[in-house]
Amino acid sequence: MKRFAAKEAKNSFGHMLDSARREPVTIEKNGRPVAVVMSLEDYERLAAIEDAWWAERAKKWASGGFLGPAKSRRLLAKMLDAKD
């Protein structure tokens, strides 16, 4: 992964963007990594992977006894009534 100092990234922004289209670029400030710049295509691919992961988790939770909105409201109402 290519690295740019923050000042270098600022002064050669176009070059940094061109580099980020090929591979993610780490931006460093005072020698510490603080950000990553990546291509839109890489970002969209990662977002799709994350969306698929959450969708799979939701299916698993729903099939494993997830209460759902209506049951959750009834249970919460019952618990709140019991405290009075």
GUNUMI-349695 format. One record per atom (N, C-alpha, C): atom name; residue number from 1; residue in one letter; x, y, z. Coordinates in pm, whole numbers, plus 50000, padded with zeros to 5 digits. Example, Ala and Ser with C-alpha at 12.3 -4.5 7.8 and 13.67 -1.06 7.14 Angstrom:
2
  atome  num  residu      x      y      z
      N    1       A  51319  49431  50780
     CA    1       A  51230  49550  50780
      C    1       A  51320  49670  50780
      N    2       S  51285  49775  50708
     CA    2       S  51367  49894  50714
      C    2       S  51290  50003  50787
This chain:
84
  atome  num  residu      x      y      z
      N    1       M  50086  49882  50000
     CA    1       M  50000  50000  50000
      C    1       M  50091  50123  50000
      N    2       K  50062  50215  49911
     CA    2       K  50140  50338  49901
      C    2       K  50105  50431  50017
      N    3       R  50203  50506  50062
     CA    3       R  50183  50598  50174
      C    3       R  50218  50741  50131
      N    4       F  50137  50835  50178
     CA    4       F  50163  50977  50155
      C    4       F  50160  51047  50289
      N    5       A  50254  51136  50311
     CA    5       A  50243  51227  50425
      C    5       A  50128  51323  50394
      N    6       A  50060  51371  50496
     CA    6       A  49945  51459  50475
      C    6       A  49982  51579  50388
      N    7       K  50096  51639  50416
     CA    7       K  50140  51756  50339
      C    7       K  50164  51718  50193
      N    8       E  50226  51602  50171
     CA    8       E  50252  51554  50035
      C    8       E  50119  51527  49962
      N    9       A  50024  51467  50033
     CA    9       A  49893  51439  49973
      C    9       A  49824  51568  49933
      N   10       K  49836  51669  50018
     CA   10       K  49775  51800  49990
      C   10       K  49842  51865  49869
      N   11       N  49975  51862  49867
     CA   11       N  50048  51931  49761
      C   11       N  50043  51858  49627
      N   12       S  50018  51726  49629
     CA   12       S  50011  51651  49504
      C   12       S  49882  51569  49502
      N   13       F  49771  51640  49525
     CA   13       F  49641  51575  49538
      C   13       F  49606  51491  49416
      N   14       G  49627  51543  49298
     CA   14       G  49596  51470  49175
      C   14       G  49675  51341  49165
      N   15       H  49802  51346  49197
     CA   15       H  49887  51226  49194
      C   15       H  49839  51125  49297
      N   16       M  49802  51172  49416
     CA   16       M  49752  51084  49521
      C   16       M  49623  51017  49475
      N   17       L  49532  51091  49411
     CA   17       L  49408  51032  49360
      C   17       L  49435  50928  49252
      N   18       D  49530  50957  49163
     CA   18       D  49567  50859  49060
      C   18       D  49620  50732  49124
      N   19       S  49701  50746  49226
     CA   19       S  49754  50629  49298
      C   19       S  49642  50550  49364
      N   20       A  49545  50621  49422
     CA   20       A  49433  50556  49491
      C   20       A  49344  50479  49395
      N   21       R  49343  50516  49269
     CA   21       R  49264  50440  49170
      C   21       R  49325  50304  49143
      N   22       R  49457  50291  49166
     CA   22       R  49526  50164  49143
      C   22       R  49527  50076  49268
      N   23       E  49543  50138  49385
     CA   23       E  49547  50065  49512
      C   23       E  49516  50164  49624
      N   24       P  49465  50116  49738
     CA   24       P  49439  50208  49850
      C   24       P  49567  50280  49892
      N   25       V  49552  50403  49935
     CA   25       V  49665  50488  49975
      C   25       V  49645  50527  50122
      N   26       T  49750  50511  50200
     CA   26       T  49747  50552  50340
      C   26       T  49797  50695  50351
      N   27       I  49725  50778  50426
     CA   27       I  49767  50915  50453
      C   27       I  49819  50917  50595
      N   28       E  49939  50971  50612
     CA   28       E  50001  50976  50744
      C   28       E  50016  51120  50791
      N   29       K  49999  51138  50919
     CA   29       K  50021  51269  50981
      C   29       K  50117  51245  51098
      N   30       N  50226  51318  51096
     CA   30       N  50330  51300  51197
      C   30       N  50376  51155  51204
      N   31       G  50383  51089  51087
     CA   31       G  50432  50952  51080
      C   31       G  50332  50845  51119
      N   32       R  50211  50884  51157
     CA   32       R  50108  50787  51197
      C   32       R  49999  50780  51092
      N   33       P  49956  50660  51054
     CA   33       P  49846  50649  50957
      C   33       P  49716  50704  51016
      N   34       V  49648  50791  50940
     CA   34       V  49524  50852  50989
      C   34       V  49407  50833  50894
      N   35       A  49432  50797  50770
     CA   35       A  49323  50782  50674
      C   35       A  49367  50693  50559
      N   36       V  49267  50641  50489
     CA   36       V  49293  50562  50369
      C   36       V  49205  50620  50258
      N   37       V  49263  50638  50142
     CA   37       V  49189  50684  50024
      C   37       V  49189  50567  49927
      N   38       M  49070  50536  49876
     CA   38       M  49059  50424  49782
      C   38       M  48968  50463  49666
      N   39       S  48974  50383  49562
     CA   39       S  48891  50411  49446
      C   39       S  48744  50389  49480
      N   40       L  48658  50452  49404
     CA   40       L  48515  50434  49421
      C   40       L  48476  50288  49399
      N   41       E  48539  50224  49302
     CA   41       E  48509  50083  49275
      C   41       E  48543  49995  49395
      N   42       D  48658  50018  49459
     CA   42       D  48695  49940  49579
      C   42       D  48596  49966  49692
      N   43       Y  48559  50092  49709
     CA   43       Y  48463  50127  49815
      C   43       Y  48329  50057  49791
      N   44       E  48279  50062  49668
     CA   44       E  48150  49999  49637
      C   44       E  48156  49848  49658
      N   45       R  48270  49786  49623
     CA   45       R  48287  49643  49643
      C   45       R  48284  49609  49792
      N   46       L  48355  49686  49874
     CA   46       L  48355  49663  50018
      C   46       L  48218  49687  50079
      N   47       A  48148  49790  50033
     CA   47       A  48013  49818  50084
      C   47       A  47918  49703  50050
      N   48       A  47931  49646  49930
     CA   48       A  47845  49533  49891
      C   48       A  47875  49411  49977
      N   49       I  48001  49387  50007
     CA   49       I  48038  49275  50094
      C   49       I  47978  49295  50233
      N   50       E  47988  49417  50285
     CA   50       E  47932  49446  50418
      C   50       E  47780  49431  50417
      N   51       D  47714  49481  50315
     CA   51       D  47568  49468  50304
      C   51       D  47526  49321  50302
      N   52       A  47599  49239  50226
     CA   52       A  47568  49097  50219
      C   52       A  47588  49030  50355
      N   53       W  47694  49068  50425
     CA   53       W  47721  49012  50558
      C   53       W  47606  49045  50654
      N   54       W  47563  49172  50657
     CA   54       W  47454  49211  50747
      C   54       W  47322  49144  50707
      N   55       A  47298  49127  50577
     CA   55       A  47176  49060  50533
      C   55       A  47176  48914  50580
      N   56       E  47290  48849  50571
     CA   56       E  47301  48711  50618
      C   56       E  47280  48702  50769
      N   57       R  47335  48798  50843
     CA   57       R  47315  48800  50989
      C   57       R  47167  48819  51022
      N   58       A  47101  48909  50949
     CA   58       A  46959  48935  50975
      C   58       A  46875  48810  50949
      N   59       K  46905  48737  50840
     CA   59       K  46833  48613  50811
      C   59       K  46852  48512  50923
      N   60       K  46976  48502  50969
     CA   60       K  47007  48405  51076
      C   60       K  46933  48443  51204
      N   61       W  46936  48571  51240
     CA   61       W  46868  48614  51362
      C   61       W  46716  48595  51349
      N   62       A  46660  48625  51233
     CA   62       A  46515  48611  51212
      C   62       A  46473  48465  51224
      N   63       S  46554  48374  51173
     CA   63       S  46517  48233  51179
      C   63       S  46547  48172  51316
      N   64       G  46625  48243  51397
     CA   64       G  46663  48189  51527
      C   64       G  46585  48247  51642
      N   65       G  46465  48299  51619
     CA   65       G  46384  48347  51729
      C   65       G  46386  48497  51750
      N   66       F  46429  48570  51652
     CA   66       F  46424  48716  51661
      C   66       F  46280  48759  51685
      N   67       L  46258  48847  51781
     CA   67       L  46122  48883  51819
      C   67       L  46046  48958  51711
      N   68       G  46110  49045  51642
     CA   68       G  46040  49129  51545
      C   68       G  45979  49250  51613
      N   69       P  45937  49351  51535
     CA   69       P  45889  49476  51593
      C   69       P  45765  49462  51680
      N   70       A  45665  49386  51636
     CA   70       A  45540  49376  51712
      C   70       A  45561  49306  51846
      N   71       K  45630  49193  51843
     CA   71       K  45656  49120  51968
      C   71       K  45744  49201  52062
      N   72       S  45840  49274  52005
     CA   72       S  45928  49358  52087
      C   72       S  45848  49466  52159
      N   73       R  45755  49531  52086
     CA   73       R  45672  49636  52148
      C   73       R  45586  49578  52260
      N   74       R  45523  49460  52236
     CA   74       R  45440  49398  52339
      C   74       R  45521  49363  52462
      N   75       L  45638  49304  52442
     CA   75       L  45723  49267  52555
      C   75       L  45768  49391  52632
      N   76       L  45807  49495  52562
     CA   76       L  45850  49618  52627
      C   76       L  45735  49682  52704
      N   77       A  45617  49686  52645
     CA   77       A  45499  49742  52713
      C   77       A  45470  49661  52840
      N   78       K  45477  49531  52830
     CA   78       K  45452  49445  52946
      C   78       K  45555  49471  53056
      N   79       M  45680  49486  53018
     CA   79       M  45786  49513  53117
      C   79       M  45767  49650  53181
      N   80       L  45728  49749  53103
     CA   80       L  45706  49883  53159
      C   80       L  45585  49886  53251
      N   81       D  45480  49815  53216
     CA   81       D  45360  49807  53302
      C   81       D  45392  49738  53433
      N   82       A  45480  49642  53432
     CA   82       A  45513  49567  53553
      C   82       A  45589  49653  53653
      N   83       K  45657  49757  53607
     CA   83       K  45735  49844  53697
      C   83       K  45648  49944  53771
      N   84       D  45527  49970  53724
     CA   84       D  45440  50071  53787
      C   84       D  45383  50024  53917
